[in-house]
C-alpha cells in the first residue's frame, strides 16, 4: 500500500510516498522557505509521477500535526483533507516532534525535540524508544518552555527516567535556536514526511471522511486570531456594556 506523508510544520515542506511491500520510497522537499501554498500541489504531482502511480492508488494519508507555524499547518491540513474527501481515503495524524525523534531514537537514550516558539521560548517534548522495533514513547508532552529553562528541564527528565544519555533534535535544524541555546549540541531532523510514513504503519485511529472534522493541528500555543464565535461573543459583551 502506498502511504503519503506530509509535513508543513517547519519552514520547508516535506512530502514522501512510501510502499513497504515494494520497498520503494520517494521523498521531496520545498525549494524555498515558507512557500508551502505554492509548492504543495507541485510536489505532490511530481511525487506521483516519480512513483508511477495515480493519486487514487494512495492507500492512506498521514499528516504531521505540529507544533509549528499556524499558517503552515493549515495549508497541509486543507490539502490533505481535500485529498481525503476526493479520493475517499483514510487519514491519520502524528506529532511532527515524534517524527523528528524517530529519526535519531536509540534504546536507553532520551530524545528531546525543540523548535523556536518566538518570545524567547521554545516548543519542547521528550521521547524514548523501547523494544527490538524501537517503538517511540512520549515521556514529556509537547509544551512551551522558556529557553533559559531548557537545560534544567532536560536534567529533571533525565533524572526521572534514570537515563544519562540523551540527544537534542530540532526539525530541519532551526537556525534561530543557535542564538537561543548556544550551549546545546542540536541535531537536525529533515526527513519528516518519510518518518511520518514509517510511524503510521501502526498508527490508529484512522479518520474517515465522516470523522474528518475531528482531525486538528496541534498548535500548542493558541493562535492570536479569534474564532468567529469568540468575535461574536466579544461583540455582544461590548454592546451590553454600552447599554
Secondary structure as GFF3:
##gff-version 3
##sequence-region A 1 243
A	DSSP	beta_strand	2	7	.	.	.	ID=ss1
A	DSSP	beta_strand	14	19	.	.	.	ID=ss2
A	DSSP	three_ten_helix	20	22	.	.	.	ID=ss3
A	DSSP	beta_strand	24	29	.	.	.	ID=ss4
A	DSSP	alpha_helix	36	51	.	.	.	ID=ss5
A	DSSP	three_ten_helix	55	57	.	.	.	ID=ss6
A	DSSP	beta_strand	58	64	.	.	.	ID=ss7
A	DSSP	alpha_helix	70	87	.	.	.	ID=ss8
A	DSSP	beta_strand	90	94	.	.	.	ID=ss9
A	DSSP	alpha_helix	96	102	.	.	.	ID=ss10
A	DSSP	beta_strand	110	118	.	.	.	ID=ss11
A	DSSP	beta_strand	121	130	.	.	.	ID=ss12
A	DSSP	beta_strand	135	146	.	.	.	ID=ss13
A	DSSP	three_ten_helix	147	149	.	.	.	ID=ss14
A	DSSP	alpha_helix	150	161	.	.	.	ID=ss15
A	DSSP	beta_strand	166	171	.	.	.	ID=ss16
A	DSSP	alpha_helix	177	180	.	.	.	ID=ss17
A	DSSP	beta_strand	186	189	.	.	.	ID=ss18
A	DSSP	alpha_helix	192	199	.	.	.	ID=ss19
A	DSSP	three_ten_helix	200	202	.	.	.	ID=ss20
A	DSSP	three_ten_helix	212	214	.	.	.	ID=ss21
A	DSSP	alpha_helix	228	242	.	.	.	ID=ss22
###
